[in-house]
Amino acid sequence: MMAAPAAAAAPAAAEEEKTEFDVVLEGFPADKKIAVLKVVRGITGLGLKEAKEIVEAAPKALKEGISKSEAEEFKKQIEEAGGKCALK
């Protein structure tokens, strides 16, 4: 019977506020590809070829395990360029 309270406490710990986020590029309109590509290059620091491969492979994680404020800033940049982005 002691196992039940311990099991009930585990989900509560999982509901704590997240501190690390992943920025995921979910898609973009065809006419905004170049603008999104420029933003992705700036965020990731990758070269043109590597950034193009990521953009074309959407949905794709751009950054993983970053702070909430940094993730929200990247999301804002992507959305301003016309892309669709999610924080996970």
Secondary structure, DSSP 4 states (H G I P E B T S, - for coil): -THHHHHHHHHHHHTSPP--EEEEEEE--GGGHHHHHHHHHHHH---HHHHHHHHHT-SEEEEEEE-HHHHHHHHHHHHHTT-EEEE-
